[in-house]
Amino acid sequence: MKYTVGEKKNGEVVVTFTLPIDEWDAEVEKAYQKNKGKYKMQGFRQGKVPRKVLEQTYGEYMFYEDAFNDYCPRAYSEMLDKETQLFPVSYPDIKVEEFTDKGVVFTAKITLLPEVTLGDYKNIKVEVKAVKVTDAEVKRELDAMLQKQARYEEIKDRAAKLGDLINLDYAGTLDGVAFAGGTAKDQELELGSHTFIEGFEEQMVGMKIGEEKDLNVTFPANYHAKDLAGKPVVFKVKLLAIREKHLPKLDDAFASDVSEFNTLAELKADIKAKIEHNKVHAEAHRQEDELIKQIVKNAKVDVPSAMIETQLNAFVEDIEQKLAYQGLKLADYFMYMNTTEADYRKAHENEAKETVKTSLVLQEIVKAEKIEATKEDIDQKLTEIAEHMGKKVSEVKKTMNKNQEEMVKNNIISEKVIKLLKKLNNIEDHVC
């Protein structure tokens, strides 16, 4: 096999492969040996039909496709092993140029890893926002804790009011016709929770147990089901039960019941400290994101469309995996969201491009700053992983494959480059 590497243009290069006729015939013979067991002809045992007989019967090119499909990826891989300066970012575009009595010529158009020109990444100014915890935020957390400790008393002698937990039957119709998802039996609902369509819960206030009523409501204009969006519908409801919510008193006794603290003051202080902790780290992540965005903006790189498509594929695969855990299918998700995969990909194209560009820029900084994962770094990370899993480091090492080992190295390098960028730009590094 011979090959020639063409001139790099617009992030692409064409490699031309030439296979002499004797080498090509050897590849065809391999394809024949691989596939001959499939054929049986009169006068020959199955798998014993000579190649020439098969070619005379089915055509002289019958093994060409299999031969080429076996040979092409092998030749391409061997070429990349030698041409270490070529970094493909996707599968090549293969084109057969000629089949002659002299041999085979085919080309591989390769999209290459783009060149990155770094801009300023050492003198970035990032706004630092003050972290403050308000009394209202502490109160919201306390209210949530109170709600979790609520008890409910069944009510028989009064009408429903906001704040009650009720049970109801309902059946919705559009122009007199029932619609999908509009019917339920013994449904639980807290009046005033804004769980149902606007106006639904408010119209149930004042109803008594056993009472039936028609509720006129309108679906939101942006409702996910197009056939119902913005449409006026009628729900026939029947109130089955009413329970009144009773919240515990917010005092030292409550604090002692729901926490390790003896007083409400201590509980409030702990809540405030936790909110502040979360805000500090949220602000640190915001600064980190802003820093990286500015660094990426300062860099120059033409992101190949192939890399954008690969990233979009990753986005879709991520959604698909998450849905699978819930027993859902991707097609159903897009139908529920009133969109298509094509529309999703188009809507997220810029995000995919920025994701790829960010990765390329950070990789270039890693090279420029000579950042690597040392043996000490890897041992420390494996120790952390082992401790988290409750295993010995030796046990973790035994179960790791090459991909997992590479992932550990990449994670270490990612952490180190972010830490360095923060240091270079005077941004405090908060350890979670």
C-alpha positions in Angstrom: 0.0 0.0 0.0 1.1 3.5 -0.8 -0.5 6.8 0.2 0.1 10.5 -0.2 -1.1 13.2 2.2 -2.4 16.2 0.4 -2.2 19.9 1.4 -4.2 20.9 4.5 -7.0 23.3 3.4 -9.8 24.8 5.5 -9.3 22.3 8.3 -9.3 19.3 6.0 -6.8 17.1 4.2 -7.2 14.4 1.5 -5.1 11.3 1.7 -4.9 9.2 -1.5 -4.3 5.5 -1.1 -3.0 3.3 -4.0 -3.1 -0.5 -3.8 -1.3 -2.4 -6.6 -3.2 -5.1 -8.4 -1.3 -8.0 -6.8 -2.0 -6.6 -3.3 -5.6 -5.9 -4.2 -6.0 -9.5 -5.5 -4.7 -10.8 -2.2 -7.4 -8.8 -0.4 -10.1 -10.2 -2.7 -8.7 -13.7 -2.0 -9.0 -13.0 1.8 -12.7 -12.0 1.2 -13.3 -15.2 -0.8 -11.8 -17.3 2.0 -13.9 -15.5 4.6 -17.2 -15.9 2.7 -16.8 -19.1 0.7 -18.6 -21.2 3.3 -21.9 -19.4 2.4 -21.9 -20.9 -1.1 -23.0 -24.3 -2.5 -23.2 -25.3 -6.1 -24.0 -28.5 -7.9 -20.9 -30.7 -8.1 -19.2 -29.0 -5.1 -19.6 -29.4 -1.4 -20.7 -26.3 0.5 -17.7 -24.1 1.1 -15.6 -25.8 -1.6 -16.7 -23.9 -4.7 -13.6 -22.4 -6.3 -13.3 -18.7 -6.5 -13.2 -18.6 -10.3 -16.4 -20.6 -10.5 -18.2 -18.3 -8.2 -17.0 -15.2 -10.0 -18.1 -16.7 -13.4 -21.5 -17.4 -11.9 -22.1 -14.3 -9.8 -19.8 -11.8 -11.5 -16.1 -11.1 -11.1 -16.7 -8.2 -8.6 -18.7 -10.3 -6.1 -16.0 -10.2 -3.4 -14.9 -6.6 -4.1 -17.2 -4.9 -1.6 -16.2 -7.2 1.3 -12.5 -6.9 0.3 -12.7 -3.1 0.3 -14.7 -2.9 3.6 -12.1 -5.1 5.3 -9.1 -3.4 3.8 -10.1 0.3 3.9 -10.3 0.8 7.7 -7.1 -1.2 8.2 -5.2 0.9 5.7 -6.6 4.1 7.2 -5.6 3.0 10.7 -2.1 2.1 9.6 -1.7 5.5 7.9 -2.7 7.3 11.1 -0.2 5.3 13.1 2.5 6.7 10.8 1.2 10.2 10.3 1.1 11.3 13.9 0.6 14.9 13.0 -2.9 14.2 11.7 -5.7 14.4 14.3 -9.1 13.4 12.8 -12.2 14.6 14.6 -14.7 12.3 12.8 -14.9 9.4 10.4 -13.3 10.2 7.0 -15.3 10.6 3.8 -14.1 7.7 1.7 -14.4 7.8 -2.1 -13.2 5.1 -4.6 -11.5 6.9 -7.4 -10.7 4.0 -9.7 -10.7 0.2 -10.1 -8.4 -0.8 -12.9 -6.2 -3.7 -14.0 -3.4 -1.8 -12.3 -5.0 -1.7 -8.9 -7.3 0.4 -6.7 -7.1 4.1 -5.8 -9.3 5.6 -3.1 -9.3 8.8 -1.1 -10.1 9.7 2.5 -11.1 13.3 3.1 -10.3 13.9 6.8 -11.6 16.7 9.0 -8.8 17.7 11.3 -8.6 18.9 14.8 -8.7 22.7 14.3 -5.8 25.0 15.3 -6.5 27.2 18.3 -5.0 30.7 18.7 -5.2 31.6 22.4 -6.0 35.1 23.4 -5.4 36.6 26.8 -6.1 34.1 29.6 -4.0 35.6 32.4 -5.5 39.1 32.9 -9.2 38.5 33.1 -11.4 40.7 35.3 -14.4 38.9 36.7 -17.1 40.6 38.7 -17.3 39.4 42.3 -20.8 39.6 43.7 -21.4 39.9 47.5 -23.1 37.0 49.2 -25.9 37.9 51.5 -28.6 35.7 53.3 -31.9 37.4 54.0 -34.4 36.7 56.8 -36.9 35.9 54.1 -34.7 33.1 52.8 -34.3 31.6 56.3 -38.1 31.9 56.7 -38.7 30.0 53.4 -36.6 27.1 54.7 -38.4 27.0 58.0 -41.8 27.2 56.3 -40.8 24.2 54.1 -39.8 22.3 57.3 -43.2 23.2 58.8 -45.0 21.9 55.8 -43.2 18.6 56.0 -44.4 18.2 59.6 -48.0 19.2 58.8 -50.9 17.0 60.0 -54.3 16.8 58.4 -57.7 16.7 60.0 -60.6 15.3 58.1 -63.5 17.8 57.7 -67.1 17.0 57.3 -69.0 20.1 58.4 -67.8 23.0 56.2 -67.0 23.9 52.6 -63.5 23.7 51.0 -61.2 26.6 51.4 -57.7 27.5 50.2 -55.0 25.5 51.9 -57.3 22.4 52.3 -56.1 19.0 50.9 -59.0 17.6 48.9 -59.9 14.5 47.0 -61.9 14.8 43.8 -63.1 13.1 40.6 -62.9 15.1 37.4 -63.6 14.7 33.7 -62.6 17.4 31.2 -64.3 18.0 27.8 -63.4 20.2 24.8 -66.5 21.2 22.9 -68.4 18.4 24.7 -65.8 15.7 23.8 -63.5 14.1 26.4 -59.8 14.7 25.8 -56.7 12.5 26.6 -55.5 13.0 30.2 -58.5 15.0 31.2 -60.1 12.4 33.5 -59.1 11.1 36.9 -60.7 9.4 40.0 -59.9 10.2 43.6 -57.3 12.8 42.7 -55.5 14.5 45.6 -55.1 18.3 45.4 -54.1 21.1 47.7 -56.3 24.1 47.0 -54.1 27.2 46.3 -51.0 25.1 45.3 -51.5 26.2 41.6 -51.0 22.6 40.6 -53.9 22.6 38.1 -54.8 25.1 35.4 -55.3 28.7 36.5 -58.8 29.1 37.9 -59.5 25.5 38.5 -58.6 25.4 42.2 -60.2 28.8 43.0 -63.6 27.6 41.6 -63.6 24.7 44.0 -63.4 26.9 47.0 -66.8 26.9 48.7 -67.8 23.4 47.5 -69.1 20.8 50.0 -68.4 17.1 50.2 -70.5 15.3 47.5 -71.1 18.4 45.6 -70.7 18.4 41.8 -69.8 21.4 39.6 -68.7 22.4 36.1 -65.5 24.4 36.1 -64.8 26.6 33.0 -61.1 27.1 32.5 -58.7 27.8 29.6 -55.5 26.0 28.9 -52.3 28.2 28.7 -51.3 29.3 25.2 -48.0 27.5 25.6 -49.5 24.2 26.8 -47.4 21.3 25.6 -50.4 19.6 23.9 -51.1 21.7 20.8 -54.7 20.6 20.5 -55.5 22.0 23.9 -53.2 25.1 24.0 -55.2 28.2 24.5 -58.5 26.3 24.3 -61.5 26.8 26.7 -62.6 23.5 28.3 -65.1 22.3 31.0 -64.2 20.1 33.9 -67.0 18.3 35.6 -65.8 17.8 39.2 -67.1 16.0 42.3 -65.6 16.8 45.7 -65.0 13.6 47.7 -63.2 14.6 50.8 -61.7 17.6 52.7 -58.7 17.6 55.0 -57.6 20.7 56.9 -53.9 21.3 57.3 -52.5 22.0 60.7 -48.9 23.2 61.1 -46.8 22.7 64.2 -45.9 25.8 66.3 -42.5 27.3 65.3 -40.6 27.1 68.6 -37.8 25.4 70.5 -39.8 22.2 70.7 -40.2 22.1 67.0 -36.5 22.8 66.5 -35.6 19.9 68.8 -38.0 17.5 67.0 -36.7 18.2 63.5 -33.0 18.8 64.1 -30.1 18.1 66.4 -30.5 21.6 67.9 -32.3 22.4 71.2 -33.4 25.9 70.3 -35.1 27.7 67.4 -32.3 30.3 67.4 -29.7 27.6 66.8 -31.8 26.0 64.0 -32.1 29.4 62.3 -28.4 30.0 62.6 -27.7 26.6 61.0 -30.1 27.2 58.2 -28.5 30.6 57.5 -25.0 29.1 57.5 -26.1 26.4 55.0 -27.7 28.9 52.7 -24.6 31.0 52.9 -22.4 28.0 52.1 -24.4 27.2 49.1 -24.5 30.8 47.9 -20.7 31.1 48.3 -20.1 28.0 46.1 -22.7 29.1 43.6 -21.0 32.4 43.3 -17.6 30.6 42.9 -19.1 28.5 40.1 -20.5 31.6 38.5 -17.1 33.3 38.6 -15.5 30.2 37.1 -18.1 30.1 34.3 -17.6 33.8 33.5 -13.8 33.4 33.6 -13.9 30.5 31.1 -16.4 32.3 28.8 -14.1 35.3 28.6 -11.1 33.2 27.9 -12.9 31.3 25.2 -14.2 34.5 23.7 -10.6 35.8 23.5 -9.5 32.8 21.6 -9.8 32.1 17.9 -10.8 28.7 16.5 -13.0 27.5 13.6 -15.1 24.7 15.0 -15.6 22.0 12.3 -19.3 21.1 11.6 -18.4 17.4 12.3 -17.4 18.2 15.9 -20.7 20.2 16.4 -22.6 17.2 15.1 -20.8 14.9 17.4 -21.6 17.1 20.4 -25.2 17.3 19.3 -25.2 13.5 19.2 -23.9 13.5 22.8 -26.7 15.9 23.9 -29.4 13.6 22.4 -27.8 10.4 23.8 -27.7 12.0 27.3 -31.4 12.8 27.1 -32.1 9.3 25.8 -30.2 7.7 28.7 -32.0 9.8 31.3 -35.3 8.9 29.8 -34.5 5.2 29.7 -34.0 5.3 33.5 -37.6 6.5 33.7 -38.9 3.9 31.2 -39.5 6.5 28.6 -38.5 6.7 24.9 -36.9 9.6 23.1 -39.6 9.8 20.5 -42.3 10.1 23.2 -40.3 12.9 24.9 -40.1 15.0 21.7 -43.8 14.4 21.1 -44.6 15.5 24.7 -42.4 18.6 24.2 -44.2 19.3 20.9 -40.9 19.3 19.0 -38.7 17.0 16.9 -35.1 15.8 17.1 -34.3 17.9 14.1 -35.7 21.0 15.8 -33.9 20.2 19.1 -30.6 19.8 17.3 -31.1 23.1 15.5 -32.1 24.9 18.7 -29.0 23.6 20.5 -26.5 24.1 17.7 -24.9 27.2 19.2 -24.7 25.5 22.6 -22.9 22.6 21.0 -20.5 24.8 19.2 -19.6 26.7 22.4 -19.2 23.4 24.2 -16.7 22.2 21.6 -14.9 25.5 21.4 -14.5 25.6 25.2 -13.1 22.1 25.2 -10.6 23.0 22.4 -9.5 26.2 24.1 -8.9 24.5 27.5 -7.0 21.7 25.8 -4.7 24.3 24.2 -4.1 25.9 27.6 -3.2 22.5 29.0 -0.6 22.2 26.2 0.7 25.7 26.7 1.0 25.3 30.4 2.3 21.7 30.2 -0.3 20.4 32.6 -0.4 16.7 33.1 -1.7 14.1 35.5 1.3 12.8 37.5 1.5 9.4 39.2 1.0 11.1 42.5 -2.1 12.9 41.2 -3.6 9.6 39.9 -2.8 7.7 43.2 -4.5 10.5 45.2 -7.6 10.4 42.9 -7.9 6.7 43.1 -7.6 6.9 46.9 -10.5 9.3 47.0 -12.6 7.1 44.7 -11.8 4.0 46.8 -12.8 5.8 50.0 -16.0 7.0 48.4 -16.8 3.4 47.3 -15.7 1.9 50.6 -13.0 -0.2 48.9 -9.3 -0.6 48.9 -7.3 1.2 46.2 -6.0 -2.2 44.9 -9.6 -3.4 44.4 -10.5 -0.2 42.5 -7.4 -0.6 40.2 -8.3 -4.2 39.4 -11.8 -3.3 38.1 -10.7 -0.3 36.0 -10.4 -0.6 32.2 -8.3 1.7 29.9 -11.2 4.0 29.2 -11.8 4.5 32.9 -8.1 5.1 33.6 -8.1 7.7 30.8 -11.2 9.3 32.3 -9.5 9.6 35.7 -6.5 11.3 34.0 -8.7 13.7 32.1 -10.6 14.6 35.2 -7.4 15.4 37.0 -6.2 17.6 34.1 -9.5 19.4 33.9 -9.4 20.2 37.7 -5.8 21.3 37.4 -6.3 23.7 34.5 -9.4 25.3 36.1 -7.4 25.7 39.4 -4.5 27.3 37.5 -6.8 29.7 35.6 -8.3 30.9 38.8 -4.9 31.4 40.3 -3.6 33.3 37.2 -6.6 35.6 37.4 -6.8 36.1 41.1 -10.0 34.3 41.7 -10.4 32.6 45.0 -10.6 28.8 44.8 -13.3 27.5 47.0 -13.0 23.8 47.9 -16.4 22.1 48.2 
